[in-house]
Amino acid sequence: MVKDFVAFLTKTNALALAIGVIIGAATGKVVSALVDDLIMPLVGLIMPKGDWREAQIMLNSTTDAAGHVTGCAIKYGHLIGSFIDFVIIAFVVYMITKGLLPKEPPPPATKACPECLENLPVAARKCKACGSAV
């Protein structure tokens, strides 16, 4: 049974998937910390003062005996805040990914002739060696 389990892990890429999930979770924590501790305080400087994330429109409200207002509300402040968080986190992930992934190599400046396999410039329409159209 252990042999079958090891074969499952190595043949189905389950181990690679597990490692990817673990690294993804760790990266998520780093990105969240970066956004929460570095970027959001700067965003807070340009956003309106007060707890704007608690802004809401009350649809129907009642007051209980203790004086608390209850009812159904549209919490647009939370929605706007979540959207701003998403945009900032997506941008940070994009910048980290762009910085860590290798750059794409430039496209080749030559192509091969289909008849004689001579290397030709990409813009060539006729092979210089065999004269065939490319």
C-alpha positions as CSV (number, residue, x, y, z in Angstrom):
1,M,0.0,0.0,0.0
2,V,2.9,2.4,0.8
3,K,4.5,1.6,-2.6
4,D,1.2,2.4,-4.4
5,F,0.9,5.6,-2.5
6,V,4.5,6.7,-3.4
7,A,3.7,5.8,-7.0
8,F,0.6,7.9,-6.9
9,L,2.5,10.8,-5.5
10,T,5.2,10.6,-8.2
11,K,3.2,9.7,-11.2
12,T,0.2,12.0,-10.8
13,N,2.1,15.2,-9.9
14,A,0.1,15.3,-6.7
15,L,3.3,16.2,-4.8
16,A,4.0,19.1,-7.2
17,L,0.4,20.3,-6.7
18,A,0.7,20.1,-2.9
19,I,4.0,22.1,-3.0
20,G,2.3,24.7,-5.3
21,V,-0.6,25.0,-2.9
22,I,1.8,25.4,0.1
23,I,3.9,28.0,-1.7
24,G,0.8,29.8,-2.9
25,A,-0.5,30.0,0.7
26,A,2.8,31.4,1.9
27,T,2.9,33.9,-0.9
28,G,-0.6,34.9,-0.1
29,K,0.4,35.7,3.5
30,V,3.4,37.8,2.3
31,V,1.2,39.7,-0.2
32,S,-1.5,40.3,2.4
33,A,1.1,41.5,4.9
34,L,2.6,43.8,2.3
35,V,-0.7,45.3,1.4
36,D,-2.1,45.6,5.0
37,D,1.1,46.9,6.6
38,L,2.6,49.0,3.8
39,I,0.2,50.0,1.1
40,M,-3.2,50.4,3.0
41,P,-1.8,52.9,5.4
42,L,-0.8,55.0,2.4
43,V,-4.2,54.5,0.9
44,G,-5.7,55.6,4.2
45,L,-4.0,58.9,3.8
46,I,-6.0,59.7,0.7
47,M,-9.3,58.2,1.7
48,P,-11.9,60.1,3.6
49,K,-11.4,60.3,7.4
50,G,-13.5,58.1,9.6
51,D,-14.6,54.5,9.3
52,W,-15.8,54.7,5.7
53,R,-15.8,50.9,5.4
54,E,-18.8,50.9,7.7
55,A,-20.9,53.2,5.4
56,Q,-24.3,51.7,4.7
57,I,-27.8,52.5,3.5
58,M,-30.5,51.3,5.9
59,L,-33.4,49.7,4.0
60,N,-35.6,49.1,7.1
61,S,-34.6,49.8,10.6
62,T,-36.0,49.2,14.0
63,T,-34.8,50.2,17.4
64,D,-34.9,47.6,20.1
65,A,-35.5,48.2,23.9
66,A,-31.7,48.8,24.5
67,G,-31.6,51.5,21.8
68,H,-29.7,49.5,19.2
69,V,-30.7,50.0,15.6
70,T,-31.2,46.8,13.7
71,G,-32.5,46.0,10.3
72,C,-31.5,45.3,6.7
73,A,-28.8,47.4,5.1
74,I,-26.7,47.7,2.0
75,K,-23.1,47.9,3.2
76,Y,-21.6,49.8,0.3
77,G,-18.6,50.9,2.3
78,H,-17.5,47.3,2.8
79,L,-18.1,46.5,-0.9
80,I,-16.0,49.5,-2.0
81,G,-13.3,48.6,0.5
82,S,-13.2,45.0,-0.7
83,F,-12.9,46.1,-4.3
84,I,-10.0,48.5,-3.4
85,D,-8.3,45.6,-1.5
86,F,-8.7,43.3,-4.5
87,V,-7.2,45.8,-6.9
88,I,-4.2,46.5,-4.7
89,I,-3.5,42.9,-4.0
90,A,-3.9,41.9,-7.7
91,F,-1.4,44.7,-8.6
92,V,1.1,43.6,-6.0
93,V,0.8,40.0,-7.2
94,Y,1.3,41.2,-10.7
95,M,4.4,43.2,-9.8
96,I,5.9,40.3,-7.8
97,T,5.2,37.8,-10.6
98,K,6.6,40.1,-13.2
99,G,9.8,40.6,-11.2
100,L,10.4,37.0,-10.4
101,L,9.5,35.2,-13.7
102,P,12.1,35.1,-16.4
103,K,11.8,37.4,-19.3
104,E,10.5,36.0,-22.6
105,P,13.3,35.6,-25.2
106,P,13.0,37.8,-28.2
107,P,11.6,36.2,-31.3
108,P,14.1,34.7,-33.7
109,A,15.4,37.1,-36.4
110,T,15.6,34.3,-38.9
111,K,13.4,31.5,-40.3
112,A,14.2,28.3,-42.1
113,C,13.5,27.8,-45.8
114,P,11.0,24.9,-46.1
115,E,12.9,23.4,-49.1
116,C,16.6,23.6,-48.3
117,L,16.5,24.6,-44.6
118,E,18.7,27.7,-45.2
119,N,18.4,30.4,-42.5
120,L,16.7,33.5,-43.9
121,P,15.6,36.8,-42.4
122,V,12.1,36.8,-41.1
123,A,11.0,39.3,-43.8
124,A,12.4,37.3,-46.7
125,R,9.9,36.1,-49.3
126,K,12.3,34.2,-51.5
127,C,15.2,31.9,-50.5
128,K,18.6,33.1,-51.5
129,A,20.0,29.6,-51.8
130,C,17.4,27.6,-53.7
131,G,15.1,30.4,-55.0
132,S,11.8,28.9,-53.6
133,A,9.1,31.2,-52.2
134,V,8.9,31.3,-48.4
